Each structure stands twice: as structure tokens, then as C-alpha cells.
């Protein structure tokens, strides 16, 4: 086990978590953001993979719990493939957010919107300092998905 592998494993885990294309769940984190947007509340959520918690309470739903559980199920195998000892992970929190008010339709794509999903991951391995990984990813979806949600598996 090498501590240097944790950063790569957690970066890949976060990237998959916020992605529409490379997911490990039939649920999408972006849809949880869309749900908050449609509730007219802040589109920011924290998933705590150590305590299995989701904040704020407005983001807790059957879908967000399934998303969390699907990624919790994937975490041991993912860590093993990166030669990381999951039992030494003391903290793993992913906060995601977006600003749908800044979404725009790219030129010639009036039926689509483009927006950025941001993630800040705080993690700590036993005997090490807390680390932070930041990822931003641009997504393009049909405009009506902002009301209907992106179809899930």
C-alpha cells in the first residue's frame, strides 16, 4: 500500500461521482443538483462517505441515498485496484455544486444547456494531513432536463 496512490484513487472516485458519462450508479449526482434547483434552494450538496450522510437535508431523497450507497459499494474494489487500504481512510467528503443560472445554450444548440459542475473533496488517511482535491467538469444536457431530470438507469 502506498499513500501516493490515495490521491489518484480519490480523484478518480470524485470524477466518476460527478460525471454523467463515467458513473458507477444508476443515479446521477447532477440530478440531485437539478432537484435542489427546482426547489429554489442552493444547489450545493455534501456527501460524507465515512458517516454515510448527505447535507443539506433538502438533498436527502431516495435517489441521493441510492447514489451514496452505490458509490459506497464501489469504494472497496476501487481502492483495492489502486493498492490503497480503505481501512486507513478517516475522511472522505465530496461537496458538489453548480450555478444553473449561469447555464447557457452553445451557438447552434438552442435545445441544450452547458454548465459546470464543481467538486471539492476533503479526505484524510490515517497518520497524514487532510488533503483537498478540486475538480470542475463542464456538462451539456438537453434544456428540458433542467425540469425533467436526466434519464437514469
C-alpha positions in Angstrom: 0.0 0.0 0.0 1.3 3.4 -1.0 -0.1 6.7 0.3 0.7 8.4 -3.0 -2.0 6.2 -4.6 -4.8 7.6 -2.4 -4.7 10.9 -4.3 -5.2 9.2 -7.7 -7.9 6.8 -6.3 -9.9 9.7 -4.7 -9.5 11.9 -7.8 -10.9 9.2 -10.0 -13.7 8.4 -7.5 -14.7 12.1 -7.4 -14.6 12.4 -11.2 -16.8 9.4 -11.6 -19.2 10.7 -8.9 -19.9 14.0 -10.6 -19.9 12.6 -14.2 -22.8 11.9 -16.4 -20.7 9.6 -18.6 -18.5 7.5 -16.3 -20.8 6.7 -13.4 -20.9 3.7 -11.0 -24.5 4.2 -10.2 -27.9 4.2 -11.9 -28.4 7.6 -10.2 -26.7 10.9 -11.1 -25.3 13.5 -8.8 -26.3 16.1 -11.3 -29.9 15.1 -10.9 -29.7 15.8 -7.1 -28.4 19.3 -8.0 -31.3 19.7 -10.5 -33.8 18.6 -7.8 -32.4 21.4 -5.5 -32.6 23.9 -8.3 -36.3 23.0 -8.8 -36.9 23.5 -5.1 -35.4 27.0 -5.4 -32.7 26.3 -2.9 -28.9 26.4 -3.1 -27.5 23.8 -5.5 -24.8 22.6 -3.2 -24.6 19.1 -1.6 -22.1 17.3 0.6 -21.8 13.5 0.6 -19.9 12.1 3.6 -18.7 8.6 2.6 -17.4 7.8 6.1 -20.6 8.5 8.1 -22.9 7.9 5.1 -24.5 11.3 5.4 -25.9 13.8 3.0 -26.3 17.6 3.6 -28.4 19.7 3.4 -31.5 17.8 4.4 -33.3 19.1 1.3 -30.9 16.9 -0.7 -31.8 13.7 1.1 -34.0 11.6 -1.1 -34.4 8.0 -2.2 -32.2 8.8 -5.3 -29.4 10.6 -3.4 -29.3 7.8 -0.8 -29.0 5.2 -3.6 -26.3 7.3 -5.2 -24.4 7.4 -2.0 -24.9 3.7 -1.3 -23.8 2.7 -4.9 -20.6 4.6 -4.5 -20.0 3.2 -1.1 -20.4 -0.3 -2.6 -17.9 0.5 -5.3 -15.3 2.1 -2.9 -13.6 -1.0 -1.6 -13.0 -2.5 -5.0 -11.9 0.9 -6.4 -9.4 1.3 -3.5 -8.1 -2.2 -3.9 -7.5 -1.6 -7.6 -5.4 1.4 -6.6 -3.5 -0.5 -4.0 -5.0 1.6 -1.2 -6.1 0.4 2.2 -9.7 1.6 2.7 -9.5 0.9 6.5 -6.9 3.8 6.8 -9.2 6.3 5.3 -10.5 8.6 8.1 -12.4 11.2 6.0 -13.9 11.3 2.5 -16.4 14.1 1.9 -17.4 15.3 -1.6 -19.2 18.6 -1.9 -20.7 19.3 -5.3 -22.3 22.5 -6.6 -23.3 24.3 -9.8 -25.0 27.6 -10.7 -27.7 26.7 -13.2 -28.4 30.5 -13.6 -25.1 30.7 -15.5 -26.0 27.8 -17.8 -26.1 28.8 -21.5 -27.0 27.4 -24.9 -23.9 27.0 -27.0 -24.1 28.5 -30.5 -26.3 26.5 -32.8 -27.6 24.3 -29.9 -30.7 26.1 -28.7 -32.2 22.9 -27.3 -29.2 22.3 -24.9 -27.5 24.0 -22.0 -24.0 23.9 -20.8 -23.0 24.3 -17.2 -20.1 23.5 -14.9 -20.3 21.0 -12.0 -17.7 21.7 -9.3 -16.5 19.3 -6.7 -14.3 19.8 -3.6 -13.2 16.6 -2.0 -11.8 16.6 1.5 -10.0 13.4 2.5 -7.6 12.1 5.2 -5.7 8.9 5.5 -4.5 7.7 8.9 -1.3 9.4 10.0 -1.5 12.0 7.2 -2.7 15.6 6.9 -6.1 16.3 5.5 -6.0 16.8 1.7 -8.3 18.6 -0.8 -9.0 17.8 -4.4 -10.9 20.2 -6.6 -12.5 19.2 -9.9 -14.6 21.2 -12.3 -16.4 19.5 -15.2 -18.4 21.0 -18.0 -21.6 19.2 -18.9 -24.0 19.6 -21.8 -27.6 18.4 -21.4 -31.0 18.9 -23.2 -32.6 22.1 -21.9 -35.7 20.3 -20.8 -33.7 18.0 -18.4 -33.4 21.0 -16.1 -37.0 20.4 -15.3 -37.4 16.7 -16.1 -34.0 15.4 -14.8 -31.5 13.4 -16.9 -32.9 9.9 -17.5 -31.3 7.4 -15.2 -30.7 3.7 -15.3 
